[in-house]
């Protein structure tokens, strides 16, 4: 059994800026929505059996209560935002499990689902379908991996280390130091990607980094200055790490069998027609009829 967990928010953004706009019969913009539905169907056509999609039903989450500078929905194109909730409804009608997150974020749902799926011995591999570097922290060996479907790139634990210079468990610490513009994390002054990787490869986590550079037995350019910056901003760094740490207690599923795709609901025919894309219903029905379980 292989599990595919899809970042619906990322997919909507990707399709919105990659495909031409398209209006439904009622005039609503649905180009990105239809693109995501077709992409998920393509995954199932390719043999995926256990599939779920996580979305941000609202952009703000519990993290906004922890820090006022965390990302918000400000600046999202209204034509894009208008497709978020209809996508959730359309995916559900297509028979796909959807986690529409409110208190948590879509990334939390993906992390929680990957962790839970990993507990099931029947699961051969979990694919977290997003290139988002936050999800690197959920990678485990070559069993729980990231899949960048656009670039057709799989990143396992060795790939995370090669890319960022740290193990998956240190990714939240790395993001705390380096910063993450997508989430509004500023990072700590002077701590670039290379220096952060070298230090965290040695010490692992923020609290284990000595408070004085003289204690370090590694070579880092400007170590004294970096040590001073971290010492002066350690509390902020720990907060940033909390914000960058994905929650594995987000509500997802009880048993991985719940994720098995068993075909579209009858309502999907009218949903597809309402989107001006009746071919989606034909595709979904054809996959359902041709699947081994049919």
C-alpha positions as CSV (number, residue, x, y, z in Angstrom):
1,X,0.0,0.0,0.0
2,X,1.3,3.4,-1.0
3,X,-0.2,6.6,0.4
4,X,-0.3,10.0,-1.5
5,X,-0.9,13.1,0.6
6,X,-1.5,16.2,-1.5
7,X,-1.0,19.9,-0.6
8,X,-4.2,21.3,-2.0
9,X,-3.3,24.9,-1.2
10,X,0.0,24.6,-3.1
11,X,-1.7,23.0,-6.0
12,X,-4.3,25.8,-6.3
13,X,-1.5,28.4,-6.2
14,X,0.5,26.5,-8.8
15,X,-2.3,26.0,-11.2
16,X,-3.7,29.5,-10.8
17,X,-0.4,31.0,-12.0
18,X,0.3,28.2,-14.6
19,X,-2.9,27.7,-16.5
20,X,-5.2,30.1,-18.3
21,X,-8.1,31.5,-16.5
22,X,-11.4,29.8,-17.3
23,X,-15.0,30.7,-16.3
24,X,-17.7,28.2,-15.3
25,X,-21.2,28.5,-17.0
26,X,-22.2,30.8,-14.1
27,X,-19.3,33.1,-14.7
28,X,-17.2,32.1,-11.7
29,X,-13.4,31.7,-12.2
30,X,-12.6,28.0,-12.0
31,X,-9.4,27.5,-14.0
32,X,-7.1,26.6,-11.1
33,X,-9.8,24.5,-9.5
34,X,-10.4,22.4,-12.6
35,X,-6.6,22.1,-13.0
36,X,-6.2,20.6,-9.6
37,X,-9.1,18.2,-10.1
38,X,-7.5,17.0,-13.3
39,X,-4.1,16.7,-11.6
40,X,-5.5,14.6,-8.8
41,X,-7.3,12.4,-11.3
42,X,-4.1,12.0,-13.1
43,X,-2.4,10.7,-10.0
44,X,-5.1,8.1,-9.6
45,X,-4.9,7.2,-13.2
46,X,-1.3,6.6,-12.6
47,X,-2.1,4.0,-10.0
48,X,-2.5,5.9,-6.7
49,X,-5.0,4.1,-4.5
50,X,-4.9,5.8,-1.1
51,X,-5.2,9.6,-1.6
52,X,-6.0,12.6,0.5
53,X,-5.8,16.4,0.0
54,X,-5.2,19.0,2.7
55,X,-6.3,22.6,2.2
56,X,-6.2,25.8,4.1
57,X,-10.0,26.5,4.6
58,X,-8.8,29.7,6.2
59,X,-5.3,31.1,5.9
60,X,-4.9,32.1,9.5
61,X,-4.2,29.5,12.1
62,X,-3.2,29.0,15.8
63,X,0.2,30.4,14.8
64,X,-1.2,33.8,14.2
65,X,-2.1,33.8,17.9
66,X,1.5,33.0,18.8
67,X,3.0,35.7,16.7
68,X,1.5,38.8,15.0
69,X,4.0,38.7,12.2
70,X,3.0,35.3,10.9
71,X,1.5,35.0,7.4
72,X,-2.1,36.0,6.7
73,X,-4.4,35.9,3.7
74,X,-3.6,39.5,2.8
75,X,-2.6,39.9,-0.8
76,X,-4.1,36.7,-2.1
77,X,-5.8,37.4,-5.5
78,X,-9.6,37.3,-5.0
79,X,-10.0,35.2,-8.1
80,X,-7.7,32.6,-6.5
81,X,-9.2,32.7,-3.0
82,X,-12.7,32.3,-4.5
83,X,-11.7,28.8,-5.6
84,X,-10.5,27.4,-2.3
85,X,-13.8,26.3,-0.8
86,X,-15.3,25.1,-4.1
87,X,-12.2,22.9,-4.6
88,X,-12.9,21.3,-1.2
89,X,-16.5,20.5,-2.2
90,X,-15.5,19.3,-5.7
91,X,-12.8,16.9,-4.4
92,X,-15.2,15.5,-1.8
93,X,-17.7,14.8,-4.6
94,X,-15.0,13.2,-6.6
95,X,-14.6,10.7,-3.8
96,X,-11.3,12.1,-2.4
97,X,-10.7,12.6,1.3
98,X,-10.3,16.3,2.1
99,X,-8.9,17.9,5.2
100,X,-10.1,21.5,5.2
101,X,-8.0,23.0,8.0
102,X,-9.0,25.9,10.2
103,X,-7.2,25.9,13.5
104,X,-4.3,24.1,12.0
105,X,-2.7,24.5,8.5
106,X,-2.7,22.2,5.6
107,X,1.0,21.5,6.2
108,X,0.0,20.2,9.7
109,X,-2.5,17.9,8.3
110,X,0.0,16.5,5.8
111,X,2.6,16.0,8.6
112,X,0.0,14.3,10.9
113,X,-1.2,12.1,8.1
114,X,2.3,11.1,7.1
115,X,3.1,10.2,10.7
116,X,0.0,8.2,11.2
117,X,0.3,6.4,7.9
118,X,3.9,5.5,8.9
119,X,2.6,3.7,11.9
120,X,0.8,1.1,9.7
121,X,3.1,-1.8,8.7
122,X,1.0,-2.3,5.5
123,X,2.1,1.0,4.2
124,X,5.2,0.6,1.9
125,X,5.7,4.3,1.2
126,X,4.1,7.7,2.0
127,X,4.4,10.4,-0.6
128,X,4.0,13.9,0.7
129,X,3.1,15.7,-2.6
130,X,4.5,19.2,-2.2
131,X,7.9,20.9,-2.7
132,X,7.4,23.0,0.5
133,X,10.6,22.8,2.5
134,X,8.5,22.8,5.8
135,X,7.5,19.2,5.0
136,X,11.1,18.1,4.9
137,X,10.8,17.7,8.6
138,X,8.3,14.8,8.1
139,X,10.6,12.8,5.9
140,X,11.7,9.4,7.4
141,X,14.4,7.4,5.6
142,X,13.1,6.4,2.2
143,X,9.7,5.4,3.5
144,X,8.1,8.8,4.1
145,X,9.3,11.0,1.3
146,X,8.4,14.3,-0.5
147,X,7.3,14.2,-4.1
148,X,7.5,17.3,-6.2
149,X,5.1,16.3,-8.9
150,X,5.9,19.3,-11.1
151,X,9.6,18.5,-11.3
152,X,9.1,14.7,-10.8
153,X,11.5,14.8,-8.0
154,X,11.4,12.5,-4.9
155,X,13.3,13.7,-1.8
156,X,14.1,11.1,0.9
157,X,16.1,11.7,4.1
158,X,19.4,11.6,2.2
159,X,18.0,14.1,-0.2
160,X,17.0,16.4,2.6
161,X,20.5,16.3,4.0
162,X,22.0,16.9,0.6
163,X,19.7,19.9,-0.1
164,X,19.8,21.6,3.3
165,X,22.8,20.2,5.1
166,X,20.7,19.0,8.1
167,X,18.6,16.0,9.0
168,X,14.8,16.3,8.8
169,X,14.5,16.7,12.6
170,X,16.6,19.9,12.4
171,X,14.6,21.5,9.6
172,X,12.5,23.6,12.1
173,X,15.7,24.9,13.7
174,X,17.2,25.6,10.3
175,X,14.1,27.6,9.3
176,X,14.1,29.5,12.6
177,X,17.7,30.7,11.9
178,X,17.5,31.2,8.1
179,X,13.9,32.5,8.0
180,X,11.1,31.6,5.7
181,X,9.5,34.4,3.7
182,X,6.5,32.3,2.7
183,X,5.5,32.1,6.3
184,X,6.7,35.5,7.4
185,X,9.6,34.2,9.5
186,X,12.5,36.7,9.5
187,X,15.2,34.4,10.8
188,X,18.1,35.6,12.9
189,X,20.4,38.3,11.5
190,X,23.6,36.9,9.9
191,X,22.5,33.3,10.0
192,X,22.5,32.2,6.3
193,X,21.7,28.8,5.0
194,X,25.3,27.6,4.9
195,X,26.3,28.7,8.4
196,X,23.0,27.4,9.9
197,X,23.5,24.0,8.2
198,X,27.1,23.7,9.5
199,X,26.2,24.5,13.0
200,X,23.0,22.4,13.1
201,X,24.7,19.5,11.5
202,X,27.0,19.5,14.6
203,X,24.6,20.4,17.3
204,X,21.2,19.4,16.0
205,X,18.9,21.8,17.8
206,X,18.9,25.5,18.9
207,X,19.1,24.7,22.6
208,X,22.2,22.6,22.1
209,X,24.2,25.3,20.4
210,X,26.7,26.7,22.9
211,X,26.2,30.3,24.0
212,X,29.8,31.2,23.2
213,X,31.4,30.7,19.8
214,X,34.7,29.8,21.5
215,X,33.1,26.5,22.5
216,X,32.5,25.5,18.9
217,X,34.8,22.9,17.5
218,X,33.7,23.7,13.9
219,X,34.8,26.4,11.5
220,X,32.2,29.0,10.7
221,X,33.0,32.4,9.3
222,X,32.1,35.1,11.7
223,X,31.3,32.6,14.5
224,X,31.7,35.2,17.2
225,X,29.2,37.5,15.6
226,X,26.8,34.7,14.9
227,X,27.0,33.5,18.5
228,X,26.2,37.0,19.8
229,X,23.2,37.3,17.4
230,X,21.8,34.0,18.5
231,X,22.4,34.7,22.2
232,X,20.7,38.1,21.9
233,X,17.8,36.6,19.9
234,X,17.5,33.1,21.4
235,X,14.0,33.6,22.6
236,X,12.9,34.8,19.2
237,X,14.7,31.9,17.5
238,X,12.8,29.4,19.8
239,X,9.5,31.1,18.9
240,X,10.3,30.9,15.2
241,X,11.1,27.2,15.6
242,X,7.8,26.6,17.3
243,X,6.1,28.3,14.4
244,X,8.0,26.2,11.9
245,X,7.3,22.9,13.7
246,X,4.5,21.0,12.1
247,X,1.9,19.5,14.4
248,X,1.3,15.8,14.2
249,X,-1.9,16.0,16.3
250,X,-4.0,17.7,13.6
251,X,-7.2,15.7,13.0
252,X,-6.9,13.5,10.0
253,X,-7.9,9.8,10.0
254,X,-8.1,6.9,12.3
255,X,-7.3,4.1,9.9
256,X,-5.3,4.5,6.6
257,X,-8.0,2.4,4.9
258,X,-10.2,5.5,5.0
259,X,-8.0,7.1,2.3
260,X,-8.7,4.5,-0.3
261,X,-10.3,6.0,-3.4
262,X,-13.5,4.1,-4.4
263,X,-14.7,6.2,-7.2
264,X,-16.7,9.5,-7.5
265,X,-20.0,10.1,-5.8
266,X,-23.0,10.5,-8.1
267,X,-23.1,14.2,-7.2
268,X,-19.7,14.7,-9.0
269,X,-21.5,14.5,-12.4
270,X,-23.4,17.7,-11.7
271,X,-20.3,19.3,-10.1
272,X,-18.3,18.7,-13.2
273,X,-21.0,20.0,-15.4
274,X,-21.3,23.1,-13.2
275,X,-17.6,23.7,-13.7
276,X,-18.0,23.5,-17.4
277,X,-15.8,20.4,-17.4
278,X,-18.1,17.3,-17.9
279,X,-15.0,15.4,-19.1
280,X,-13.9,15.2,-15.4
281,X,-16.9,13.0,-14.6
282,X,-16.1,10.8,-17.6
283,X,-12.5,10.4,-16.5
284,X,-13.4,9.6,-12.9
285,X,-16.0,7.1,-14.0
286,X,-13.6,5.4,-16.4
287,X,-10.9,5.1,-13.7
288,X,-13.5,3.6,-11.3
289,X,-14.7,1.0,-13.8
290,X,-11.2,0.0,-14.8
291,X,-9.7,-0.2,-11.3
292,X,-8.9,-3.7,-10.0
293,X,-11.4,-3.2,-7.1
294,X,-14.2,-2.4,-9.5
